[in-house]
Amino acid sequence: MGAIAAASSLKPAYSSQRSRPIPFGSAARTQFIEADGQYRDSLLQYCSRLTPEIEFKWDQIEPRQGQFSFEAADTVANFARDHGKEIYGHTLLWHRSMPPWLPDHLRETRDWSTVTGHIGRMVGRYAGVRYWDVVNEPVDTGFRGDGLRPSVFLDCFGADYIAMALQAAWAASPGAELLINEYGLEYDLTVEHDRRYHFLRLLERLKKGGAPIGGIGLQAHLDLRKGPVSQAAISSFLKEIRNLGLFVFVTELDVTEADYVRPAAERDAMVGAEVARYLDVVCDFEDLRGVATWGLTDRYSWLGLPPEEVEAYKQHGYWRDGTSPGFNRGLPLDTDLRPKPFLDALKAHGVGQF
Ligand code: G3I
């Protein structure tokens, strides 16, 4: 707790510098919304925005070519609408979570209208969505001079596919705010330095070419095994983002732990302190449109074990409180949906209204 208090007290006045709290949201899963009332209540209590964790992805929407499956996506979208919450659109184009038929189809046909069809379908069906991750994780280091990630989209349509995807989303919904969402930008590591560099160059090219990009998503999967986040690196990266006239979203904040065997309270304090260190810098960015965590509770975290396995272990009396080795405690609420120092760090930085 001391570490958190120290980190937060460095700059205690974020919320008072802003006219309103920074909107808070979380990734949400239809499967758990339907099955778990406590989870549902927590989403409603804490979040003003929900990001469908998997339901909007192309593999979920069109598992077989031309056969659409909107049920899970509609369920989370309707849940949000019925409770006055916003949906954050994640994600239109990603080299992962593609339907199995898509890569071969694109390689055979080079048919861009397959991509624009998908983008137009999603943006049209979920027309109330204001923010869209149009392209997810387009940068990777160590492959090409321009830092673009090798993918079927790059192979078939060339480096312009990113600008073309933004144009397609813009054409389908000129009012929407369009983003590129990227990970691995927080640490003083060579690979992350290179990723920041290449991401900035990509953004410069897009702006120069007139692509309709409004902002960037910082996934912010923090990782205590990498050491503390580099506030200096993040701060200078964000200066360049500001110079490009782009807004920022924190889209997938969570923390992978380095030590799973300390008492839960100590682990939670370390997680909270790291979140506070990160928010110290990011919340200084004037045009920060929101912060979302990648899951609200350790009960359902992509960083932990699959839920079925957690349940099985729970039945045998293990990991009831999520304190045992192997169970990650990197989200704002614990497995019993109790707030942790992570949530305090959000509050202290003016994120959310709770
Ligand atoms: O639902 C099926 C289940 O029926 C089946 O038994 C099981 C077997 O593997 O798979 C289940 O689907 C999995 C789904 O999560 C639900 O658990 C998919 O295989 C799995 O690929 C999917 O993983 C998601 C992943 O994106 C890919 O879509 C994660 O939950 C989700 O947290 C993760 O989110 C990504 C962001 O979109 C982008 N940034 C990184 C982040 C973490 O990887």
Boltz pocket constraint, residues with backbone or C-beta under 6 A from the ligand:
constraints:
  - pocket:
      binder: B
      contacts: [[A, 53], [A, 54], [A, 57], [A, 96], [A, 97], [A, 136], [A, 183], [A, 219], [A, 252], [A, 302]]
      max_distance: 6.0
